[in-house]
Amino acid sequence: MQDTSKQYDAVITECRSLFIKKMSDYGSAWRILRLPSLTDQIFIKAQRIRQLQENEVRKVDEGEESEFIGIINYSIMALIQLENGVVETPDLNTEEATVLFDKHSNTTKELMLNKNHDYGEAWRDMRVSSLTDLILQKLLRVKQIEDNKGKTIVSEGIDANYQDMINYAIFAMIHLAD
């Protein structure tokens, strides 16, 4: 479990670094995005990963790693939007956005540690393609919950699904680095 925590932190550090750089370039323009727009961005990334895994020919020279990073960062943005709401104009500077990024990545890591304890690191025996499929399944669930105006009867909420997507994407990144 110690290795998992260190590997997890290394992936989050990479994602956080890109998040900060993009905040410097674009500011918090993403704050205007409604949840379905963020969900669709994540869906596009997950679909591309699946296509990369299934197709032998690549026409764009970017691999799965950059798309998994996108899934992680967009999912954290979605968690921020869930907590703070959508705004009409960008309202966060880089420092404020980074504090929120850290808050949600830390909460999501705690969830991973708890689940990892209970599941005995079963993800280590999974394929990256299976993790991709689980992300796509979570996305379809989120889309359904969004279509139901956020209401669920017995299911976990949208936030738990975004957290699971982050954790699956981080697991995939760890596998790809091994």
Secondary structure, 3 states (H helix, E strand, C coil): CHHHHHHHHHHHHHHHHHHHHHHHHHCCHHHHCCHHHHHHHHHHHHHHHHHHHHCCCCCCCCCHHHHHHHHHHHHHHHHHHHHHCCCCCCCCCHHHHHHHHHHHHHHHHHHHHHHHHHHCCHHHHCCHHHHHHHHHHHHHHHHHHHHCCCCCCCCCCHHHHHHHHHHHHHHHHHHHHC
